[in-house]
Amino acid sequence: MSRNLIIEADGGSRGNPGPSGSGAIVIDAQTGELLAEISKFIGHATNNVAEYNALIAGLEECFRIDSEASVTVRMDSKLVIEQMAGGWKIKHPDMQQLAIEAHRVIAGRVVHWQWIPREENSRADALANKAMDEGYDEITIPAHSVASVATEFNHDKPSSLRSPVVVSEPATTLLLVRHGRTALTEARRISGGGGPDPELSSAGVQDARSVAEELALIGRQGAFAHLESPVVVVCSPMQRTRETAQIIAAQLGASIEVIEELREISFGDWDGLTNEEVRTRDHDAFAAWQGSWEASPPSGESLAVFDERVRRARQIILDRHSGASVVVVAHVMPIRGLIMQALEAGTPAYWRTQISPCSISAIRIWGEQEAEVQFVNYTQHLG
């Protein structure tokens, strides 16, 4: 049985014309397995020539993997996509020759053409830039396979066959990252959204560097190569999340957006205290607050109020970044809230999930239609 494969391809030229390179990846559409990475140095050429070369390299590798594969080509070059799909005429002689070569490789096979925004083509773009930087060709066949951990993964739709929803919205991936450690974290003191606003400790800075390196692998290699590479970082306005987000954004080469609604829940008068100190000082209020949806700490927030705030944060992210992969740097409670909402779970979900400093959790959301939890509290990168 033939396979359904995806090519993501891109090319670039520094000078247009100038030193140019192309990059392409081949993915198994059913499992999300990364099958090949292609980085090719073109020499002195234009962007369009480099993009056509990326397409041809991707097609050749696809049909080497499976000569009867059904292929979807995804590129941010509207020129190449429209010309290959027959929508636009090819006037330039160089383009004509390259298009002939691409059609020769296709040779009657089933190929679908899909234009995608530039931010969704970051993996191929990185390979094209690698070719320009290093000046040579490279084809990498990943030694490990993600099929063992992503056998039921579907790039565009909910992965479980039990989902009754036929989605029309694009999948938005949220990579949920708790901030690194602070002095209050290390002292096991309550640290909410209305009290002290500590910076990262030295250990917290190292946490952030470690998670940044792990996030840079997502969509490229490792256990989460089947997910989309993140293209933007959003964060809470608090010092510890902003510092963590800055380290991550620098590693990814991404922008940062601050969303006020991602601020940690307010513990009011209990901020800065230990749990024991709260029990001793406000025993009855503490007992009434535990497990309650409506009760709040003195001068703090209830779960009912806080949950509405998290829902607003979720909607802001979806409105701004629908269909993208977004790193969300936040706190324990907002992360629990986003997971709870994805699962449509009850109140206990706000205390039944462990969220460690600089852990990664991942959910995918199709607007208001459907959601899917990928994993929770991944910490292997923290040693």
C-alpha positions as CSV (number, residue, x, y, z in Angstrom):
1,M,0.0,0.0,0.0
2,S,1.4,3.4,-1.0
3,R,2.1,6.0,1.7
4,N,0.9,9.6,2.0
5,L,3.9,11.8,2.3
6,I,4.4,15.5,2.9
7,I,7.1,17.7,1.5
8,E,7.9,21.1,3.1
9,A,10.3,23.0,0.9
10,D,11.9,26.4,0.8
11,G,14.8,28.2,-0.9
12,G,16.7,31.4,-0.4
13,S,19.3,33.7,-1.9
14,R,21.4,36.3,-0.2
15,G,21.4,39.1,-2.7
16,N,18.8,37.7,-5.1
17,P,20.8,36.7,-7.1
18,G,23.6,35.7,-4.7
19,P,24.7,32.7,-2.7
20,S,21.7,30.5,-2.5
21,G,20.5,27.3,-0.8
22,S,17.4,25.0,-0.6
23,G,15.9,23.0,2.1
24,A,13.2,20.3,2.3
25,I,11.8,17.8,4.7
26,V,9.8,14.7,4.1
27,I,7.2,13.6,6.6
28,D,4.9,10.6,6.8
29,A,1.4,12.2,6.8
30,Q,-0.1,9.4,8.9
31,T,2.4,9.1,11.7
32,G,4.1,12.4,11.7
33,E,7.5,10.7,11.3
34,L,10.3,12.8,10.0
35,L,11.7,10.7,7.1
36,A,14.4,13.0,5.7
37,E,16.0,16.4,5.9
38,I,17.6,17.8,2.8
39,S,20.0,20.8,2.7
40,K,21.4,21.7,-0.7
41,F,23.8,24.5,-1.6
42,I,22.9,25.9,-5.1
43,G,25.6,28.5,-5.7
44,H,24.9,31.9,-7.3
45,A,21.2,32.0,-8.1
46,T,17.9,33.7,-7.4
47,N,15.3,32.9,-4.7
48,N,13.0,31.3,-7.3
49,V,15.7,29.0,-8.6
50,A,16.6,27.9,-5.1
51,E,12.9,27.3,-4.3
52,Y,12.4,25.1,-7.4
53,N,15.6,23.2,-6.5
54,A,14.2,22.6,-3.0
55,L,11.0,21.2,-4.6
56,I,12.9,18.9,-6.9
57,A,15.1,17.6,-4.1
58,G,12.1,16.9,-1.9
59,L,10.2,15.1,-4.7
60,E,13.2,12.9,-5.6
61,E,13.6,11.9,-1.9
62,C,9.9,11.2,-1.6
63,F,9.8,8.8,-4.5
64,R,13.0,7.2,-3.4
65,I,11.3,6.4,-0.1
66,D,8.1,5.2,-1.9
67,S,7.9,5.3,-5.6
68,E,4.1,5.1,-5.5
69,A,3.6,7.6,-2.7
70,S,0.8,10.2,-2.8
71,V,2.5,13.5,-2.0
72,T,1.4,16.9,-0.7
73,V,3.8,19.7,-1.4
74,R,3.7,22.6,1.1
75,M,5.7,25.8,0.3
76,D,5.4,29.4,1.1
77,S,6.4,30.3,-2.5
78,K,3.1,31.2,-4.2
79,L,5.0,31.4,-7.5
80,V,6.2,27.8,-7.4
81,I,2.9,26.4,-6.1
82,E,0.7,28.2,-8.6
83,Q,3.1,27.5,-11.6
84,M,3.3,23.8,-10.7
85,A,-0.5,23.5,-10.1
86,G,-1.1,25.1,-13.6
87,G,-2.6,28.3,-12.3
88,W,0.1,30.7,-13.5
89,K,2.1,30.7,-16.7
90,I,5.9,30.2,-16.5
91,K,7.6,32.9,-18.5
92,H,11.2,32.9,-17.4
93,P,13.4,30.3,-19.2
94,D,15.2,29.2,-16.0
95,M,11.8,28.6,-14.4
96,Q,10.6,26.7,-17.4
97,Q,13.5,24.3,-17.3
98,L,13.1,23.7,-13.6
99,A,9.4,23.1,-13.9
100,I,10.0,20.6,-16.7
101,E,12.5,18.8,-14.4
102,A,10.0,18.8,-11.5
103,H,7.2,17.4,-13.8
104,R,9.7,14.7,-15.0
105,V,10.2,13.6,-11.4
106,I,6.4,13.5,-10.8
107,A,5.8,11.5,-14.0
108,G,2.1,11.0,-13.6
109,R,2.1,10.4,-9.8
110,V,-0.4,12.0,-7.4
111,V,0.8,15.3,-6.1
112,H,-1.2,18.0,-4.3
113,W,0.0,21.6,-4.0
114,Q,-0.6,23.7,-0.9
115,W,0.6,27.2,-0.2
116,I,1.4,27.9,3.4
117,P,2.4,31.1,5.3
118,R,6.2,31.6,5.8
119,E,6.0,31.0,9.5
120,E,4.6,27.5,8.9
121,N,7.6,26.6,6.8
122,S,10.4,27.3,9.3
123,R,11.9,23.9,9.2
124,A,12.7,24.0,5.5
125,D,13.8,27.6,5.7
126,A,16.3,26.6,8.4
127,L,17.7,23.9,6.2
128,A,18.0,26.4,3.3
129,N,19.9,28.8,5.5
130,K,22.1,26.0,6.7
131,A,23.1,25.2,3.1
132,M,24.0,28.9,2.5
133,D,26.0,29.1,5.8
134,E,27.9,25.9,5.3
135,G,28.2,25.8,1.5
136,Y,27.6,22.1,0.9
137,D,24.8,19.5,0.4
138,E,23.5,17.2,3.2
139,I,20.7,14.6,3.4
140,T,19.9,13.4,6.8
141,I,17.8,10.3,7.5
142,P,16.9,10.5,11.2
143,A,18.4,7.6,13.1
144,H,15.5,7.3,15.4
145,S,11.9,7.1,14.4
146,V,9.1,9.0,16.1
147,A,6.6,6.4,14.9
148,S,6.7,4.6,18.2
149,V,5.5,7.6,20.1
150,A,3.3,9.2,17.4
151,T,1.7,6.2,15.5
152,E,-1.8,7.7,15.7
153,F,-0.8,11.4,15.2
154,N,-2.7,13.3,12.5
155,H,-1.2,16.7,11.4
156,D,-4.5,18.3,10.4
157,K,-7.3,16.5,12.3
158,P,-7.9,15.1,15.8
159,S,-5.8,11.9,16.1
160,S,-8.4,9.7,17.8
161,L,-11.0,8.0,15.7
162,R,-13.4,8.4,18.6
163,S,-13.6,12.2,18.0
164,P,-17.1,12.9,16.5
165,V,-16.0,16.4,15.3
166,V,-15.4,17.2,11.7
167,V,-13.0,20.1,12.1
168,S,-12.8,23.1,9.7
169,E,-10.6,25.3,11.9
170,P,-6.7,24.9,11.6
171,A,-4.9,23.1,14.4
172,T,-3.1,25.5,16.8
173,T,-0.4,23.9,18.9
174,L,0.2,25.4,22.4
175,L,3.5,24.4,24.0
176,L,2.9,25.2,27.6
177,V,6.1,26.0,29.6
178,R,6.2,26.9,33.3
179,H,8.7,29.5,34.2
180,G,12.1,28.6,35.8
181,R,12.7,28.5,39.5
182,T,12.8,31.6,41.7
183,A,13.9,32.1,45.4
184,L,10.2,31.6,46.4
185,T,9.9,28.4,44.4
186,E,13.0,27.0,46.1
187,A,11.7,28.0,49.5
188,R,8.3,26.4,48.7
189,R,6.5,29.7,49.3
190,I,3.2,30.7,47.6
191,S,4.0,32.9,44.6
192,G,0.8,34.2,42.9
193,G,-0.1,37.0,40.6
194,G,-0.7,39.7,43.2
195,G,2.2,39.4,45.6
196,P,6.0,39.6,45.2
197,D,7.3,39.4,41.6
198,P,10.7,37.6,41.9
199,E,13.2,37.2,39.2
200,L,14.7,33.8,38.2
201,S,17.3,32.3,40.5
202,S,20.5,31.1,39.0
203,A,19.0,27.6,38.9
204,G,16.0,29.1,37.2
205,V,18.1,30.6,34.5
206,Q,19.6,27.2,33.8
207,D,16.1,25.7,33.7
208,A,15.1,28.3,31.1
209,R,18.2,27.6,28.9
210,S,17.6,23.8,29.1
211,V,13.9,24.2,28.0
212,A,14.8,26.6,25.3
213,E,17.2,24.0,23.8
214,E,14.5,21.4,23.9
215,L,11.9,23.6,22.3
216,A,14.3,24.4,19.5
217,L,14.2,20.6,18.6
218,I,10.4,20.4,18.3
219,G,9.4,19.8,14.7
220,R,13.0,19.0,13.7
221,Q,14.3,16.0,15.7
222,G,13.8,14.1,18.9
223,A,10.7,12.7,20.5
224,F,8.5,15.6,19.3
225,A,9.7,16.0,15.7
226,H,6.1,15.2,14.6
227,L,4.8,18.5,16.1
228,E,5.0,21.9,14.4
229,S,8.1,24.0,15.2
230,P,7.1,27.0,17.4
231,V,7.1,30.4,15.7
232,V,6.2,32.8,18.5
233,V,6.4,33.1,22.3
234,V,3.7,34.5,24.5
235,C,4.0,35.0,28.2
236,S,2.6,36.3,31.4
237,P,3.6,39.9,32.4
238,M,5.4,38.7,35.5
239,Q,9.2,38.9,35.9
240,R,9.9,35.2,36.1
241,T,7.9,34.4,33.0
242,R,9.2,37.3,31.0
243,E,12.8,36.3,31.8
244,T,12.1,32.7,30.8
245,A,10.4,33.8,27.6
246,Q,13.3,36.0,26.6
247,I,15.7,33.1,26.9
248,I,13.4,30.9,24.8
249,A,12.7,33.5,22.2
250,A,16.5,34.2,21.7
251,Q,17.0,30.4,21.1
252,L,14.2,30.2,18.6
253,G,14.7,33.5,16.9
254,A,11.1,34.3,17.7
255,S,9.1,37.3,18.9
256,I,7.6,37.7,22.3
257,E,4.1,38.9,23.2
258,V,2.9,39.6,26.7
259,I,-0.6,38.6,27.6
260,E,-1.9,40.1,30.9
261,E,-4.5,37.3,31.2
262,L,-1.8,34.7,31.7
263,R,-0.8,36.2,35.0
264,E,-0.7,33.6,37.9
265,I,-3.8,33.3,40.1
266,S,-3.8,35.8,43.0
267,F,-3.4,34.3,46.4
268,G,-4.1,37.6,48.0
269,D,-2.9,37.9,51.6
270,W,-1.3,34.4,51.4
271,D,1.3,35.4,48.8
272,G,4.8,34.8,50.0
273,L,3.8,32.5,52.8
274,T,4.3,28.7,53.1
275,N,1.3,26.4,53.2
276,E,1.9,25.7,56.9
277,E,1.9,29.4,57.7
278,V,-1.4,29.8,55.9
279,R,-2.9,26.9,57.8
280,T,-1.8,28.3,61.1
281,R,-2.9,31.9,60.4
282,D,-6.2,31.4,58.5
283,H,-7.2,27.8,59.3
284,D,-10.9,28.1,58.6
285,A,-10.5,30.2,55.4
286,F,-7.8,27.8,54.1
287,A,-10.1,24.7,54.8
288,A,-13.0,26.4,53.0
289,W,-10.8,27.4,50.0
290,Q,-9.4,23.9,49.4
291,G,-11.4,22.2,46.7
292,S,-13.7,25.1,46.2
293,W,-14.7,26.7,42.9
294,E,-16.1,29.9,44.5
295,A,-14.0,30.5,47.6
296,S,-11.0,32.7,47.4
297,P,-8.1,33.6,49.7
298,P,-8.5,37.0,51.5
299,S,-8.1,39.6,48.8
300,G,-7.3,36.9,46.2
301,E,-9.0,35.2,43.2
302,S,-11.5,32.3,43.2
303,L,-11.1,29.5,40.6
304,A,-14.3,30.7,39.0
305,V,-12.9,34.2,38.4
306,F,-9.5,32.9,37.4
307,D,-10.9,30.3,35.0
308,E,-12.7,33.0,33.0
309,R,-9.4,34.9,32.8
310,V,-7.6,31.9,31.4
311,R,-10.4,31.4,28.8
312,R,-9.8,35.0,27.7
313,A,-6.1,34.3,27.4
314,R,-6.8,31.2,25.3
315,Q,-9.0,33.2,22.9
316,I,-6.5,35.9,22.5
317,I,-3.9,33.4,21.5
318,L,-6.2,31.7,19.0
319,D,-7.3,35.0,17.5
320,R,-3.7,36.1,17.0
321,H,-2.1,32.8,16.1
322,S,-4.6,30.4,14.7
323,G,-2.9,27.5,12.9
324,A,0.5,28.2,14.3
325,S,2.7,26.6,17.0
326,V,3.0,28.9,20.0
327,V,5.1,28.6,23.1
328,V,3.1,29.8,26.1
329,V,5.3,30.7,29.1
330,A,3.1,30.9,32.2
331,H,2.6,29.6,35.7
332,V,1.2,26.4,37.3
333,M,-2.4,27.5,37.4
334,P,-2.8,29.0,33.9
335,I,-1.2,25.9,32.4
336,R,-3.5,23.7,34.4
337,G,-6.4,25.8,33.3
338,L,-5.6,25.5,29.6
339,I,-5.2,21.7,30.0
340,M,-8.5,21.5,31.9
341,Q,-10.3,23.4,29.2
342,A,-8.8,21.2,26.5
343,L,-10.1,18.2,28.3
344,E,-13.4,19.8,29.3
345,A,-12.6,18.5,32.7
346,G,-14.1,19.4,36.1
347,T,-12.7,21.5,39.0
348,P,-10.3,18.8,40.3
349,A,-8.2,19.2,37.2
350,Y,-6.9,22.4,38.8
351,W,-5.0,20.4,41.4
352,R,-4.5,16.9,39.9
353,T,-1.8,17.8,37.3
354,Q,1.8,18.2,38.3
355,I,3.5,21.1,36.5
356,S,7.2,21.4,37.3
357,P,9.4,24.5,36.7
358,C,10.3,24.7,33.0
359,S,8.3,21.5,32.2
360,I,6.7,21.3,28.8
361,S,3.1,20.3,28.2
362,A,1.4,20.4,24.8
363,I,-2.2,20.7,23.5
364,R,-3.6,21.2,20.1
365,I,-6.8,23.3,19.6
366,W,-9.1,23.6,16.6
367,G,-10.8,26.9,17.5
368,E,-13.9,26.2,19.5
369,Q,-14.4,22.8,17.7
370,E,-12.1,20.3,19.3
371,A,-8.9,19.9,21.4
372,E,-6.3,17.3,22.0
373,V,-3.7,16.9,24.8
374,Q,-0.4,15.6,23.5
375,F,1.6,15.3,26.7
376,V,1.9,16.9,30.2
377,N,4.8,17.9,32.4
378,Y,7.7,16.7,30.2
379,T,11.0,17.3,32.1
380,Q,13.6,15.0,30.5
381,H,15.5,18.0,29.3
382,L,16.1,19.1,32.9
383,G,18.3,16.1,33.6
